[in-house]
Amino acid sequence: MAHTQSNLPNKMCLSISDQRSNYHVFGDWKVIWPLHVPPKIKHFCWRLLHNYLATWFNLHGRGVHCQSTCVTCNNDLEDEMHLFMHCNFVMDCWKATNLWGMIAPYMTSNDSFSSIIFAILRALEAENCARIVAIWWKIWRACNVCLWEQKSVNKNASCGITLDIVRDFKWCNRPNDNVQSATPVWSKLQADWIKCNVDCALFEAKGKFGVG
C-alpha cells in the first residue's frame, strides 16, 4: 500500500529518531526526576549526562578553536570527568560539604562518566543525591563566573548557598495538609506600632551579604 501524504511526517520523524539513536544515554533516569531540587538543576543533569555542556573538550570536538585546560584549576583537560569529579576546586567542594566520603569510592572507576554518575545516584539516599547534583550545577555556574566575569569564587560560600537552595526547595514543596492558602490582606497598624521593612542581598562571588 502506498504511503499517504499524512503518513510522511511520522515516517520522517521515525527516520530522524533512528539516526539520532546514538545520542541516547542508558541509565536509571528514575533516580534523577524524583529528586527534591529545582527543575533547572534536573535540566542541567539531563544536559550533563547527554554530554551537551560546552566544556572545552566538547567545543574542540565541534570544531571550535579555544583553550583546553580547566578554567578553575588550569591544570588539566577540561572534560566532564575532570570538571565534575577530579578538579581541585571540585574536590574542595566535596570536602566542604562532607560529601567526599560518598564520592571517593567511584573516583577510580574506568566506566564512562554517565555510568559513574548513575552508579553514585543509585547507591545513595535521595537527600544526598539532591545535594550532589546541586553541587554539580553550582560547579558549572562557578566555571562560567570565572570565565566570563573574571571573578574567583568562594568555595565555602558557594557550597553553603547551594545546599540552602536544596533545603529551601524541599521545605517549600513539603506535603502539609494543615496549611491553608489565603490571600494576604493589608490592615492599618495600631497607633503604638511601627512598621520596619527589611531586605537583603547575597553577593555570591565575594561570599558576602548585605542587609538594609
BELDABEL-V222312 format. One line per field, one symbol per residue. ss: DSSP state (2 for helix, 1 for strand, 0 for the rest). psi: psi as a letter, one per 40 degrees, with the letter a starting at -180 (. if undefined). burial: # if it has 16 or more other ideal C-beta (glycine too) atoms within 10 Angstrom, else .. A space follows every 50 residues. Layout:
ss = ???
psi = ???
burial = ???
//
This chain:
ss = 00002222222222222220222000000222200000222222222220 00000222222000000010000000100222222202222222220002 22222200000022222222222002222222222222222222222200 00002222222222222222220000000000000000000000000001 111000011110
psi = hihiddeddddddddddddedeehhhigeeeddeigiiddddddddddee feigidddddeeehhiieihdddfeihgaddddedeidddddddddefed ddddeedeieiidddddddddddiidddddddddddddddddddddddef iihhddddddddddddddddddeihheehhiihhhhihiidfihhhhhii ihgddefiiih.
burial = ..........................#...##..####..#..##..##. #.#.###.##.........####....########.#.###.##.##.#. .##.........#########..#...#############.##.##.... ..###.###.###.##..#............................... ...#........
//
